[in-house]
Amino acid sequence: MKRLCPALLAVVAAAIFIPAAPAASAPCVAHLSAPTHHPKAGKLWPITVTCRTRSGKAVRATATYQFVYNGQVVATRYPSPKANPKSACSKAGTCRHSPYPFKGRLHDGTFTWPRRAVGIPLKLRVVVRVAGKGSLNLDYAVKVHR
């Protein structure tokens, strides 16, 4: 019976126990906070989105709103936190036509749910994109009432 060289055994053992490469890390640590999962139609519903590194440093990112019903995106809107909340474009969510850039924190106090959303189980998805590093989807389930 032939004996294997101890050095060869060490190489084979190391090849077996090498950990897999880590999965692609997220571009940032992002959070979405809102006052309730049962917002009132037509009333202001302020939300806050944060995007930071693991060590807490603010990250430059953009935000887009997607509305999801039954797993499918049914509408896309863009945040416009500096718009007048009583304006027609703010109520319709059409003041901006591109993702909203922010650094670290986005507070949108102009967000309102339309009356046509009453009683429908929806998800608000905030897509946070970091240039050159990818994106994250922040989902928040809601059921709008009168």
TORPA-4810 file (N, C-alpha, C, O; in nm, 3 decimals):
<nodes>
NODE_1_0.083_-0.116_0.000_0.000_0.000_0.000_0.088_0.124_0.000_0.183_0.133_0.078_M
NODE_2_0.056_0.219_-0.089_0.134_0.342_-0.098_0.087_0.440_0.009_-0.031_0.446_0.042_K
NODE_3_0.183_0.515_0.061_0.151_0.617_0.161_0.152_0.753_0.095_0.241_0.784_0.016_R
NODE_4_0.053_0.835_0.127_0.047_0.970_0.073_0.139_1.062_0.152_0.152_1.050_0.273_L
NODE_5_0.199_1.150_0.083_0.287_1.250_0.144_0.205_1.337_0.240_0.094_1.378_0.204_C
NODE_6_0.254_1.365_0.360_0.180_1.449_0.454_0.148_1.588_0.398_0.043_1.644_0.429_P
NODE_7_0.236_1.643_0.316_0.209_1.775_0.258_0.090_1.769_0.164_0.008_1.861_0.160_A
NODE_8_0.080_1.659_0.087_-0.033_1.643_-0.004_-0.163_1.629_0.074_-0.265_1.684_0.036_L
NODE_9_-0.158_1.555_0.185_-0.276_1.541_0.270_-0.321_1.678_0.325_-0.440_1.706_0.332_L
NODE_10_-0.226_1.761_0.364_-0.259_1.892_0.418_-0.328_1.979_0.311_-0.422_2.051_0.341_A
NODE_11_-0.278_1.970_0.186_-0.338_2.048_0.077_-0.480_2.001_0.050_-0.571_2.083_0.032_V
NODE_12_-0.500_1.869_0.047_-0.634_1.814_0.022_-0.729_1.852_0.135_-0.843_1.890_0.110_V
NODE_13_-0.684_1.842_0.259_-0.768_1.877_0.373_-0.804_2.025_0.370_-0.918_2.063_0.400_A
NODE_14_-0.708_2.110_0.334_-0.736_2.254_0.327_-0.838_2.285_0.218_-0.923_2.372_0.235_A
NODE_15_-0.829_2.214_0.106_-0.923_2.237_-0.004_-1.064_2.199_0.036_-1.160_2.262_-0.009_A
NODE_16_-1.079_2.099_0.119_-1.212_2.054_0.162_-1.273_2.154_0.259_-1.394_2.176_0.256_I
NODE_17_-1.192_2.214_0.345_-1.245_2.298_0.453_-1.236_2.448_0.426_-1.255_2.528_0.518_F
NODE_18_-1.206_2.487_0.303_-1.204_2.630_0.271_-1.349_2.680_0.271_-1.433_2.625_0.200_I
NODE_19_-1.377_2.784_0.348_-1.515_2.835_0.349_-1.551_2.899_0.215_-1.466_2.952_0.145_P
NODE_20_-1.678_2.891_0.183_-1.726_2.951_0.058_-1.710_3.102_0.065_-1.712_3.160_0.173_A
NODE_21_-1.694_3.162_-0.048_-1.682_3.309_-0.054_-1.813_3.369_-0.002_-1.921_3.317_-0.030_A
NODE_22_-1.803_3.479_0.073_-1.926_3.540_0.126_-2.012_3.592_0.013_-1.962_3.634_-0.091_P
NODE_23_-2.143_3.589_0.035_-2.238_3.642_-0.064_-2.213_3.791_-0.080_-2.158_3.856_0.009_A
NODE_24_-2.255_3.843_-0.192_-2.238_3.986_-0.216_-2.304_4.063_-0.102_-2.421_4.042_-0.070_A
NODE_25_-2.227_4.151_-0.041_-2.281_4.224_0.074_-2.378_4.331_0.026_-2.370_4.380_-0.087_S
NODE_26_-2.466_4.366_0.113_-2.565_4.469_0.080_-2.494_4.603_0.065_-2.392_4.626_0.128_A
NODE_27_-2.549_4.691_-0.020_-2.483_4.820_-0.041_-2.486_4.910_0.081_-2.403_5.000_0.093_P
NODE_28_-2.579_4.887_0.172_-2.589_4.966_0.295_-2.686_4.896_0.390_-2.749_4.796_0.355_C
NODE_29_-2.695_4.949_0.509_-2.796_4.903_0.604_-2.909_5.005_0.594_-2.892_5.121_0.632_V
NODE_30_-3.024_4.963_0.545_-3.135_5.055_0.522_-3.256_5.015_0.606_-3.280_4.897_0.632_A
NODE_31_-3.330_5.116_0.649_-3.452_5.095_0.729_-3.562_5.186_0.679_-3.537_5.297_0.632_H
NODE_32_-3.683_5.138_0.690_-3.802_5.216_0.657_-3.889_5.221_0.781_-3.921_5.117_0.840_L
NODE_33_-3.929_5.340_0.821_-4.020_5.351_0.935_-4.140_5.435_0.895_-4.128_5.535_0.823_S
NODE_34_-4.256_5.393_0.943_-4.382_5.462_0.916_-4.467_5.453_1.042_-4.444_5.366_1.126_A
NODE_35_-4.565_5.542_1.056_-4.642_5.545_1.181_-4.735_5.426_1.203_-4.758_5.388_1.318_P
NODE_36_-4.789_5.366_1.096_-4.886_5.258_1.114_-4.897_5.174_0.987_-4.863_5.220_0.878_T
NODE_37_-4.945_5.052_1.003_-4.971_4.965_0.888_-5.114_4.985_0.836_-5.154_4.922_0.738_H
NODE_38_-5.190_5.073_0.901_-5.330_5.100_0.863_-5.351_5.250_0.844_-5.420_5.313_0.924_H
NODE_39_-5.291_5.309_0.740_-5.305_5.453_0.720_-5.445_5.492_0.674_-5.519_5.411_0.619_P
NODE_40_-5.480_5.618_0.698_-5.607_5.672_0.651_-5.589_5.732_0.513_-5.490_5.801_0.487_K
NODE_41_-5.683_5.705_0.425_-5.679_5.759_0.289_-5.689_5.911_0.294_-5.771_5.966_0.368_A
NODE_42_-5.606_5.978_0.215_-5.612_6.123_0.206_-5.542_6.198_0.317_-5.534_6.321_0.311_G
NODE_43_-5.492_6.131_0.418_-5.423_6.196_0.530_-5.273_6.180_0.514_-5.226_6.082_0.456_K
NODE_44_-5.198_6.277_0.565_-5.053_6.269_0.559_-5.004_6.148_0.638_-5.053_6.119_0.747_L
NODE_45_-4.907_6.078_0.581_-4.852_5.955_0.640_-4.700_5.967_0.626_-4.643_5.915_0.530_W
NODE_46_-4.633_6.033_0.721_-4.490_6.058_0.707_-4.407_5.930_0.720_-4.432_5.847_0.808_P
NODE_47_-4.310_5.915_0.631_-4.221_5.799_0.638_-4.077_5.848_0.640_-4.045_5.958_0.596_I
NODE_48_-3.990_5.763_0.694_-3.847_5.792_0.700_-3.770_5.672_0.650_-3.797_5.558_0.689_T
NODE_49_-3.673_5.698_0.564_-3.585_5.594_0.511_-3.443_5.633_0.549_-3.402_5.748_0.530_V
NODE_50_-3.366_5.537_0.602_-3.227_5.563_0.633_-3.139_5.466_0.556_-3.179_5.353_0.527_T
NODE_51_-3.019_5.511_0.522_-2.922_5.428_0.452_-2.784_5.464_0.506_-2.735_5.575_0.485_C
NODE_52_-2.722_5.368_0.575_-2.592_5.391_0.639_-2.502_5.269_0.620_-2.549_5.160_0.589_R
NODE_53_-2.373_5.290_0.639_-2.280_5.177_0.639_-2.299_5.100_0.769_-2.370_5.147_0.858_T
NODE_54_-2.238_4.985_0.779_-2.249_4.908_0.904_-2.193_4.984_1.024_-2.235_4.963_1.137_R
NODE_55_-2.097_5.072_0.998_-2.039_5.150_1.108_-2.120_5.276_1.139_-2.088_5.347_1.234_S
NODE_56_-2.224_5.306_1.060_-2.313_5.417_1.090_-2.292_5.542_1.006_-2.359_5.642_1.029_G
NODE_57_-2.200_5.538_0.911_-2.174_5.654_0.826_-2.283_5.667_0.720_-2.324_5.568_0.659_K
NODE_58_-2.331_5.789_0.699_-2.436_5.815_0.600_-2.386_5.780_0.460_-2.271_5.807_0.425_A
NODE_59_-2.476_5.720_0.380_-2.443_5.677_0.244_-2.530_5.756_0.146_-2.649_5.777_0.170_V
NODE_60_-2.470_5.798_0.035_-2.547_5.863_-0.072_-2.627_5.756_-0.147_-2.572_5.653_-0.187_R
NODE_61_-2.756_5.781_-0.165_-2.843_5.684_-0.230_-2.958_5.757_-0.298_-2.973_5.879_-0.285_A
NODE_62_-3.039_5.681_-0.371_-3.162_5.736_-0.428_-3.278_5.647_-0.385_-3.259_5.529_-0.355_T
NODE_63_-3.397_5.705_-0.382_-3.516_5.630_-0.339_-3.625_5.640_-0.444_-3.646_5.745_-0.506_A
NODE_64_-3.694_5.528_-0.463_-3.809_5.518_-0.552_-3.918_5.442_-0.478_-3.889_5.345_-0.409_T
NODE_65_-4.044_5.484_-0.493_-4.156_5.412_-0.433_-4.217_5.319_-0.537_-4.241_5.359_-0.651_Y
NODE_66_-4.242_5.197_-0.496_-4.319_5.103_-0.579_-4.434_5.052_-0.495_-4.420_5.030_-0.375_Q
NODE_67_-4.548_5.034_-0.558_-4.666_4.983_-0.490_-4.690_4.842_-0.541_-4.704_4.820_-0.662_F
NODE_68_-4.694_4.747_-0.449_-4.700_4.605_-0.485_-4.834_4.547_-0.440_-4.875_4.562_-0.325_V
NODE_69_-4.900_4.480_-0.534_-5.024_4.409_-0.504_-5.008_4.266_-0.553_-4.975_4.242_-0.669_Y
NODE_70_-5.031_4.171_-0.465_-5.022_4.029_-0.501_-4.886_3.994_-0.561_-4.879_3.913_-0.654_N
NODE_71_-4.779_4.054_-0.510_-4.645_4.024_-0.557_-4.604_4.093_-0.684_-4.493_4.071_-0.733_G
NODE_72_-4.690_4.178_-0.740_-4.660_4.245_-0.866_-4.661_4.397_-0.846_-4.749_4.452_-0.780_Q
NODE_73_-4.562_4.464_-0.904_-4.555_4.609_-0.896_-4.665_4.668_-0.984_-4.669_4.643_-1.104_V
NODE_74_-4.754_4.747_-0.923_-4.866_4.805_-0.997_-4.849_4.954_-1.023_-4.919_5.010_-1.107_V
NODE_75_-4.757_5.020_-0.952_-4.732_5.162_-0.976_-4.595_5.198_-0.922_-4.544_5.136_-0.828_A
NODE_76_-4.535_5.300_-0.982_-4.407_5.352_-0.937_-4.420_5.503_-0.923_-4.471_5.569_-1.013_T
NODE_77_-4.374_5.556_-0.813_-4.375_5.700_-0.788_-4.240_5.738_-0.729_-4.162_5.653_-0.688_R
NODE_78_-4.215_5.869_-0.726_-4.087_5.919_-0.676_-4.111_6.013_-0.559_-4.202_6.095_-0.565_Y
NODE_79_-4.032_6.002_-0.453_-4.050_6.090_-0.337_-4.030_6.236_-0.375_-3.947_6.269_-0.460_P
NODE_80_-4.106_6.322_-0.312_-4.090_6.467_-0.331_-4.113_6.535_-0.197_-4.212_6.606_-0.179_S
NODE_81_-4.023_6.514_-0.102_-4.044_6.566_0.033_-4.045_6.718_0.045_-4.092_6.771_0.145_P
NODE_82_-3.995_6.787_-0.056_-3.992_6.934_-0.048_-4.114_6.998_-0.115_-4.127_7.120_-0.115_K
NODE_83_-4.202_6.917_-0.171_-4.322_6.971_-0.237_-4.425_7.012_-0.132_-4.424_6.964_-0.019_A
NODE_84_-4.513_7.101_-0.172_-4.624_7.141_-0.086_-4.720_7.023_-0.074_-4.770_6.976_-0.176_N
NODE_85_-4.746_6.972_0.047_-4.832_6.854_0.062_-4.976_6.876_0.014_-5.048_6.779_-0.008_P
NODE_86_-5.018_7.003_-0.002_-5.154_7.030_-0.047_-5.164_7.046_-0.198_-5.274_7.063_-0.251_K
NODE_87_-5.051_7.041_-0.268_-5.054_7.059_-0.413_-5.109_6.934_-0.481_-5.102_6.824_-0.426_S
NODE_88_-5.163_6.952_-0.600_-5.221_6.840_-0.675_-5.116_6.736_-0.711_-5.143_6.616_-0.704_A
NODE_89_-4.995_6.782_-0.749_-4.893_6.685_-0.787_-4.844_6.605_-0.667_-4.808_6.488_-0.680_C
NODE_90_-4.843_6.666_-0.549_-4.802_6.594_-0.429_-4.904_6.488_-0.392_-4.868_6.376_-0.354_S
NODE_91_-5.032_6.522_-0.402_-5.137_6.424_-0.371_-5.138_6.308_-0.470_-5.169_6.195_-0.433_K
NODE_92_-5.103_6.336_-0.595_-5.098_6.231_-0.697_-4.964_6.159_-0.699_-4.951_6.052_-0.759_A
NODE_93_-4.865_6.216_-0.632_-4.732_6.155_-0.630_-4.655_6.176_-0.758_-4.568_6.095_-0.792_G
NODE_94_-4.684_6.284_-0.830_-4.622_6.305_-0.961_-4.536_6.431_-0.967_-4.506_6.479_-1.077_T
NODE_95_-4.495_6.486_-0.855_-4.413_6.607_-0.856_-4.274_6.580_-0.913_-4.216_6.667_-0.978_C
NODE_96_-4.221_6.464_-0.892_-4.089_6.426_-0.945_-4.106_6.318_-1.050_-4.203_6.244_-1.050_R
NODE_97_-4.007_6.311_-1.141_-4.009_6.210_-1.245_-3.879_6.130_-1.249_-3.845_6.070_-1.350_H
NODE_98_-3.808_6.132_-1.136_-3.684_6.056_-1.125_-3.661_6.022_-0.978_-3.718_6.087_-0.890_S
NODE_99_-3.579_5.921_-0.949_-3.553_5.885_-0.810_-3.498_6.002_-0.730_-3.426_6.087_-0.783_P
NODE_100_-3.533_6.007_-0.602_-3.495_6.118_-0.516_-3.360_6.089_-0.450_-3.345_5.988_-0.382_Y
NODE_101_-3.260_6.177_-0.470_-3.130_6.155_-0.407_-3.130_6.203_-0.262_-3.191_6.305_-0.230_P
NODE_102_-3.061_6.129_-0.176_-3.048_6.169_-0.036_-2.918_6.112_0.020_-2.857_6.024_-0.040_F
NODE_103_-2.877_6.165_0.133_-2.757_6.114_0.200_-2.793_6.079_0.343_-2.818_6.166_0.426_K
NODE_104_-2.795_5.949_0.372_-2.818_5.901_0.507_-2.963_5.889_0.549_-3.004_5.785_0.600_G
NODE_105_-3.042_5.995_0.528_-3.181_5.994_0.579_-3.272_6.071_0.485_-3.239_6.180_0.438_R
NODE_106_-3.387_6.012_0.458_-3.491_6.076_0.377_-3.618_6.077_0.461_-3.667_5.971_0.501_L
NODE_107_-3.670_6.195_0.487_-3.797_6.206_0.559_-3.898_6.267_0.463_-3.879_6.379_0.416_H
NODE_108_-4.003_6.193_0.432_-4.107_6.240_0.341_-4.237_6.260_0.419_-4.307_6.163_0.450_D
NODE_109_-4.266_6.384_0.449_-4.388_6.416_0.523_-4.505_6.446_0.432_-4.612_6.486_0.480_G
NODE_110_-4.488_6.429_0.301_-4.593_6.462_0.204_-4.668_6.340_0.154_-4.758_6.353_0.071_T
NODE_111_-4.633_6.221_0.201_-4.691_6.097_0.150_-4.837_6.083_0.194_-4.868_6.096_0.312_F
NODE_112_-4.926_6.058_0.098_-5.067_6.028_0.128_-5.112_5.909_0.044_-5.063_5.888_-0.067_T
NODE_113_-5.204_5.833_0.099_-5.261_5.719_0.026_-5.389_5.764_-0.041_-5.468_5.836_0.020_W
NODE_114_-5.412_5.724_-0.166_-5.535_5.765_-0.236_-5.656_5.685_-0.189_-5.642_5.577_-0.133_P
NODE_115_-5.773_5.739_-0.210_-5.897_5.671_-0.169_-5.918_5.539_-0.242_-5.980_5.447_-0.188_R
NODE_116_-5.868_5.529_-0.363_-5.887_5.405_-0.439_-5.810_5.287_-0.378_-5.830_5.173_-0.420_R
NODE_117_-5.721_5.312_-0.282_-5.644_5.206_-0.217_-5.715_5.149_-0.094_-5.665_5.054_-0.034_A
NODE_118_-5.830_5.205_-0.056_-5.901_5.160_0.065_-5.938_5.012_0.055_-5.998_4.968_-0.043_V
NODE_119_-5.902_4.938_0.159_-5.941_4.797_0.170_-5.854_4.700_0.092_-5.875_4.579_0.102_G
NODE_120_-5.758_4.747_0.017_-5.674_4.659_-0.064_-5.543_4.633_0.010_-5.475_4.728_0.049_I
NODE_121_-5.506_4.507_0.030_-5.378_4.479_0.095_-5.262_4.509_-0.001_-5.247_4.442_-0.103_P
NODE_122_-5.184_4.609_0.032_-5.073_4.653_-0.053_-4.942_4.648_0.024_-4.940_4.634_0.146_L
NODE_123_-4.833_4.660_-0.050_-4.702_4.679_0.010_-4.643_4.803_-0.051_-4.642_4.821_-0.173_K
NODE_124_-4.593_4.890_0.034_-4.513_5.001_-0.013_-4.370_4.949_-0.017_-4.316_4.905_0.084_L
NODE_125_-4.310_4.953_-0.134_-4.170_4.911_-0.149_-4.088_5.035_-0.179_-4.113_5.105_-0.277_R
NODE_126_-3.990_5.061_-0.095_-3.897_5.169_-0.121_-3.770_5.104_-0.175_-3.705_5.027_-0.104_V
NODE_127_-3.736_5.135_-0.298_-3.616_5.082_-0.360_-3.505_5.183_-0.334_-3.509_5.296_-0.384_V
NODE_128_-3.406_5.141_-0.256_-3.292_5.226_-0.222_-3.174_5.179_-0.307_-3.131_5.065_-0.297_V
NODE_129_-3.123_5.269_-0.392_-3.010_5.235_-0.481_-2.887_5.315_-0.440_-2.893_5.436_-0.419_R
NODE_130_-2.775_5.244_-0.429_-2.647_5.307_-0.402_-2.564_5.292_-0.529_-2.540_5.180_-0.574_V
NODE_131_-2.519_5.403_-0.586_-2.446_5.401_-0.713_-2.326_5.307_-0.707_-2.241_5.318_-0.619_A
NODE_132_-2.321_5.216_-0.802_-2.209_5.125_-0.813_-2.208_5.009_-0.715_-2.119_4.924_-0.721_G
NODE_133_-2.306_5.005_-0.624_-2.306_4.899_-0.522_-2.432_4.816_-0.517_-2.435_4.715_-0.448_K
NODE_134_-2.536_4.856_-0.588_-2.659_4.776_-0.590_-2.776_4.846_-0.525_-2.774_4.966_-0.501_G
NODE_135_-2.879_4.767_-0.496_-3.001_4.823_-0.439_-3.062_4.730_-0.336_-3.030_4.611_-0.330_S
NODE_136_-3.149_4.787_-0.255_-3.223_4.713_-0.152_-3.371_4.746_-0.167_-3.407_4.860_-0.200_L
NODE_137_-3.457_4.649_-0.142_-3.601_4.670_-0.140_-3.648_4.669_0.005_-3.626_4.571_0.076_N
NODE_138_-3.712_4.775_0.048_-3.769_4.784_0.181_-3.920_4.774_0.167_-3.983_4.867_0.117_L
NODE_139_-3.979_4.662_0.209_-4.124_4.642_0.196_-4.197_4.672_0.326_-4.149_4.638_0.434_D
NODE_140_-4.312_4.737_0.315_-4.394_4.772_0.430_-4.539_4.743_0.394_-4.598_4.812_0.311_Y
NODE_141_-4.597_4.641_0.457_-4.735_4.602_0.429_-4.834_4.701_0.489_-4.818_4.744_0.603_A
NODE_142_-4.936_4.738_0.411_-5.038_4.831_0.457_-5.176_4.786_0.409_-5.189_4.714_0.311_V
NODE_143_-5.276_4.832_0.482_-5.415_4.818_0.439_-5.480_4.952_0.471_-5.506_4.984_0.588_K
NODE_144_-5.507_5.028_0.368_-5.559_5.164_0.383_-5.706_5.159_0.423_-5.782_5.075_0.372_V
NODE_145_-5.747_5.247_0.513_-5.889_5.257_0.552_-5.934_5.400_0.542_-5.854_5.491_0.522_H
NODE_146_-6.067_5.419_0.556_-6.126_5.554_0.544_-6.102_5.637_0.663_-6.145_5.752_0.668_R
</nodes>
